Amino acid sequence: MVRLMGTVVERASLEELGERLRAEGLRVVFTNGHFDLLHVGHLRSLQAARRLGDVLVVGVNDDATTRRRKGLTRPIVPEAERAELLAGLACVDYVAVFGEETAEQTVVLLRPDVYAKGGDYAATPEEEAAGRTPLPEAAVVRAYGGEVATIPLVPGRSTTALEQAIRTAAT
């Protein structure tokens, strides 16, 4: 049977979900982000994350966190719509919205086998030394024996670039 759409779930249900999926022998992958304006870079990153396991769970920063981290003009798309859009992608199995600055507590609940993030983040001390942004979630994942993976970025594809192009076209 082909799954046509993922499911948006409450973050509080992730502990039970993770336990059930692992009991079924499935390899759980988790990634997270704002996903404010969905673009091909997001899609390719999510597809690559999905290939790392059997089930992909995506955490979405809520509106308040997105505003604090990205500025007062963001998010452009409300959290419920961002979650629904992601759940509609064939590579995404579950989506949960979270409200913390980082996904550490969401990782604690789900305990994914693999935590995946874009290549602009550091999964190793060497990558951090090379100037990439450290992943606070990485320590949590490694503490229970999980893996951390980085996924190459799609050059020239970002929400910031897309937002700038839209604003330029509107003027």
C-alpha positions in Angstrom: 0.0 0.0 0.0 1.3 3.5 -0.9 1.1 6.1 1.8 -0.2 9.3 0.3 0.2 11.7 3.3 2.0 11.9 6.6 0.3 12.8 9.9 0.6 15.9 12.0 0.9 14.8 15.6 1.0 16.5 19.0 4.6 16.8 20.2 3.6 15.1 23.5 2.8 11.9 21.6 6.3 11.6 20.2 7.6 9.4 23.1 4.9 6.8 22.5 5.3 7.1 18.7 9.0 6.5 18.9 8.7 3.5 21.2 6.0 2.0 18.9 8.1 2.5 15.7 11.3 1.1 17.2 9.3 -1.9 18.6 8.2 -2.5 15.0 11.9 -2.7 14.1 11.8 0.6 12.1 14.7 3.0 11.9 13.4 6.4 12.9 15.0 9.6 11.5 14.2 13.1 12.9 15.0 16.5 11.4 13.6 19.9 12.2 13.4 23.5 11.0 11.2 26.5 10.4 10.2 25.5 6.8 8.7 28.9 6.4 8.5 29.0 2.6 8.8 25.5 1.4 11.3 25.2 -1.5 13.3 22.6 -3.4 16.2 22.8 -1.0 13.8 21.7 1.8 12.3 18.9 -0.3 15.7 17.5 -1.3 17.0 17.7 2.3 13.9 15.9 3.6 14.2 13.2 0.9 17.8 12.7 1.8 16.9 12.5 5.5 14.2 9.9 4.7 16.7 7.7 2.9 18.6 7.4 6.2 15.9 5.3 7.7 12.4 3.8 7.5 10.3 6.7 9.0 10.9 10.4 8.9 9.6 12.6 11.7 9.9 16.4 11.1 9.8 19.0 13.9 8.6 22.4 13.0 9.4 25.5 15.0 6.2 27.3 16.2 5.3 30.8 15.1 6.6 32.5 18.3 10.0 30.8 18.1 10.3 31.6 14.4 9.5 35.2 15.1 12.2 35.3 17.8 14.8 33.6 15.7 14.0 35.0 12.2 12.6 38.5 12.9 9.2 40.2 13.2 8.3 39.7 9.5 8.5 35.9 10.0 6.9 33.5 9.8 5.3 34.2 6.5 3.3 30.9 6.6 1.6 30.0 10.0 2.8 26.9 11.9 -0.3 24.8 11.2 0.0 25.4 7.5 3.7 24.7 7.5 3.1 21.4 9.4 0.3 20.4 6.9 2.4 21.2 3.9 5.3 19.0 5.2 2.9 16.2 6.1 1.7 16.2 2.5 5.2 15.3 1.2 5.6 11.7 0.3 8.9 11.5 2.2 7.5 12.7 5.5 5.7 10.4 7.8 5.0 12.5 10.9 5.2 16.2 11.7 5.1 17.8 15.2 5.3 21.5 16.1 7.5 22.5 19.0 8.0 25.8 20.8 11.6 25.7 22.3 14.6 27.5 20.8 16.2 24.1 19.9 14.8 20.6 19.3 16.6 19.1 22.2 13.5 18.3 24.2 11.7 17.0 21.1 14.7 14.7 20.5 14.5 13.5 24.2 10.8 12.5 23.6 11.2 10.8 20.3 14.7 9.3 20.7 15.3 8.9 16.9 17.9 6.5 15.6 19.2 9.3 13.4 19.1 13.0 13.8 19.7 14.7 10.5 20.3 18.4 9.7 21.5 20.5 6.8 25.2 20.7 6.0 25.4 24.3 7.3 25.4 22.7 10.8 28.2 20.8 12.6 27.7 17.1 13.4 31.3 16.7 14.5 33.8 18.8 16.4 35.8 19.0 13.2 32.9 20.5 11.3 32.3 23.0 14.2 36.0 24.0 14.1 35.5 24.6 10.4 33.0 27.3 11.2 29.7 25.4 11.0 26.9 26.1 13.5 27.0 23.6 16.4 24.0 21.3 16.9 23.0 21.3 20.6 20.8 18.2 19.7 23.8 16.2 18.7 25.0 15.7 22.4 21.5 14.5 23.3 21.4 12.0 20.4 24.8 10.6 21.1 24.1 10.2 24.8 21.6 7.5 24.1 23.6 5.9 21.2 21.9 7.5 18.2 23.6 8.8 15.1 23.9 12.4 13.9 24.0 13.1 10.1 24.4 16.2 8.0 22.8 16.5 4.6 24.4 18.6 1.8 22.6 21.9 1.1 21.2 22.7 -2.3 23.3 25.7 -3.4 21.4 28.9 -3.9 18.1 27.6 -2.4 17.1 29.1 0.9 14.1 30.7 2.5 16.1 33.9 2.9 17.0 34.0 -0.8 13.4 33.2 -1.8 12.0 36.0 0.5 14.5 38.5 -0.9 13.5 37.6 -4.5 9.8 38.0 -3.7 10.4 41.4 -2.0 12.6 42.6 -5.0 9.9 41.5 -7.5 7.2 43.3 -5.5 9.0 46.6 -5.7 
